[in-house]
Amino acid sequence: MSLYVARSSAVAARALEGEMIVMSTRDSTLFTLNEVATEIWQAADGRTPLEEIVERSICVKFDVEPAAALRDAEECCRKLAAHGILLVSEQPIVPGA
């Protein structure tokens, strides 16, 4: 099963020194994403499977084992989705649909 992730439109985000600062407009909660979460955030287009994002970006940039990186990425994405920061789906995510 593939997971797809997309940035929520209900957030405000800014890059700051290699990390992302993201504020949920739903409840004004502020999040600081570390370098790995920032890579996922920036690649979260709703069309690219999370596994591909991990293999092409996370594993290459951070020299980490793919299976472990994917497990960690899935957990991170689900936590951010619970706060309305990311959208997570088993199908590609079409903007505005």
Residue pairs with C-beta under 8 A, 6 or more apart in sequence:
1 90
2 49
2 50
2 51
2 90
3 49
3 50
3 51
3 74
3 77
3 88
3 89
3 90
4 46
4 47
4 48
4 49
4 50
4 88
4 89
4 90
4 91
4 92
4 93
5 40
5 44
5 46
5 50
5 53
5 77
5 81
5 86
5 87
5 88
5 89
5 93
6 44
6 45
6 46
6 86
6 87
6 89
6 93
6 95
7 13
7 41
7 44
7 85
7 86
7 87
8 24
8 84
8 85
8 86
8 87
10 24
10 25
10 26
10 84
11 22
11 23
11 24
11 25
11 84
11 85
12 22
12 23
12 25
13 20
13 21
13 22
13 23
13 41
14 20
14 21
15 21
15 38
18 35
18 38
19 32
19 33
19 34
19 35
19 38
20 32
20 33
20 37
20 38
20 41
20 42
21 30
21 31
21 32
21 33
22 30
22 31
22 32
22 33
22 41
22 85
23 29
23 30
23 31
24 30
24 31
24 83
24 84
24 85
26 84
27 84
29 83
31 80
31 83
31 85
33 41
35 62
36 58
36 62
36 72
36 73
36 76
37 76
37 80
39 53
39 57
39 58
39 61
40 50
40 53
40 54
40 57
40 58
40 73
40 76
40 77
41 86
43 53
43 56
43 57
44 53
44 86
46 87
46 89
46 92
46 93
46 94
46 95
47 92
47 93
50 70
50 73
50 74
50 77
51 70
53 73
54 66
54 69
54 70
54 73
55 66
58 64
58 69
58 73
59 65
59 66
59 69
62 69
77 86
77 88
78 88
80 86
81 87
81 88
87 93
